[in-house]
Amino acid sequence: MKVTFKINDERTQFYAKRAIEGLSLDKTHVVVIQPETRTLANNAAQWPILNAFAEQLHWPVNGHMAKLDAEEWKDILTAAYKQETVKLAIGLNGGLVMLGKRTREFKRAEWSEWMAFLESVAADRGVKIPLSKRQCEAMGYE
C-alpha cells in the first residue's frame, strides 16, 4: 500500500505522523520526505503546447523534414531548455539514444522557467497555443 501526504498544515502533518506510527514493523517500509515538485495541473499545462508543436511544425529527422509527436517535441525542447547539454549513447542495436533531463525532476521554480521557455519558443516559431481557462490558471495566468 502506498500513501502520499501533501503536508501544508498541522492537520495533514498529524495524519502523516499517525500513519507512520501505525506501521507494522513485521516488514520494512520506506518514508520519503521531499519538497513538492509540480502539480498534476502544472504537468497538464505543458501538453497543449507540446501538442501544438506536434500539429503545426515539421522538424529535420534523419535528413528529412518530418512530423514529430508531442513526446518527441518534449525531448527536443527539454534538450534546448537545458542548453542542449544532453548525452548521446549508442543503442543496443547501434542507433543513437538521447539521454537528458526529465521534466518530472523539475522543482516548482524550474517548472515555471520551463513553461516560460515553451511559450517563448512557441512564439518565436509561430506556434499558436490553444489554452483553456483551467490551463491558463495552472500556468499562472488570470
N, C-alpha and C positions, 0 to 999 in steps of 0.2 A: 504494500500500500504506500502510495506517495501522497504527502500532504505538503502544500505550499502555503505559507503565510506571507502576506504583504503587510509588514509591520510599520504602521504610521501613526499609531495611537496606543494608549495604555491598554485598551480592551483587547486588541489583537496581540499585543505583547503578552498579556495574561494568558490568552488561549494557546499561544505558541509554547509558553513555559509549561502549561498543563499537559500539552501533547508530549513534550519531551519527558516530563516527569512520569507520564503514564506508559512509557515504552517498556515492553517486556525485555528483560535482559537475557533471555534464552537465545537470542540471536543478535548479531551486530547490526546497528543502524548507523547511517551517515547523516549528520546535520551540517548544512552549509548555510552560512550567513554572509550575504553579499549585498552591495548596493543594487538597487533596482536598475536594470538596463533600460530597455524601451518597452512601451506597452504594445498590446496587440493592435490598438488603433494606430499607433505610430508605424508599426510594421505594415499594416494595411495601406497606409498613405503612400508608400513608395510604389505600389503596384500599378496604379493608374498611370503614373509617369513612365515606368518601365514598359508597360503595355503600349503607351503612346509611341515610344521609340520603336517598339517592335512593329507596330502597324504603319508607321509613317516613314521610316528610313531604311535604306539598304546600306550594307557595310562590306568592305572588301574581306573576303574569306577565301583562302586558298587561291588567290589571284583573280577572283571573280566577285562581282557585286552580288550580295545575297541578302535575303530577309533573315533576320535573327529573331528568336523568341525572347520573351521578357527575361528569362533566366540568363540567357547568353548576353543580353544587354547589361544585366546586372553585373556579370563578370567583367565586361569591358569597362563599365562606368566605375565600378569599385576599384579596378586597377588604376584608372585615371585619377580618381579621388585620392588614392594613396601615392600619387606621383609615379604611377606605374613601376613601383618597386616590388614587383612580383618575381617569383622564381619560375623558371620553366624546367620541367623534369621530362625525362624520356619515359614514355609509357611502356607498359609491359610488352606491347607489340610494336614498339618503335616510334609511335606517334609522340606528339608533344602534349603535355598536360600543364596548364597554368595553375600555379599554386599561389594563392593570395589571401588577403584579409577577408574575413567573413563579417558581414554586417551584423550578424547576431551577437558579435562580441562588442559592438559599439555601445558605449555608455551614453547617457542622455545628451551631454554636451556634444559629443562627436556625432550623435544621431542628428541633431539639429543642423550641424555643419554639412552632413551628408545630404540631407533634404535640400538645403540651400544650394549645394553643388548640383544636384539633379535638376533643380529648377533653372539654374544658370546655364547649364549645358543645353537643356531643352530650349531655352530662349535663344541661345547662340546658334542652334541648329534649326530653328524654325519649327520645333515640335510643339504642337498645340496639345495642352493637357486638360482633359475634361475632369473636373473635380466636383464631387457632391458637397453639400453643406457639411456633412459629418467628416469628410476627408479634410476639408478646409480647417475645421476646428481641430482635428488631430494634428495638423501641420502648424497650428498656432495662429491661424487667420481668424478674423472676426467675420 
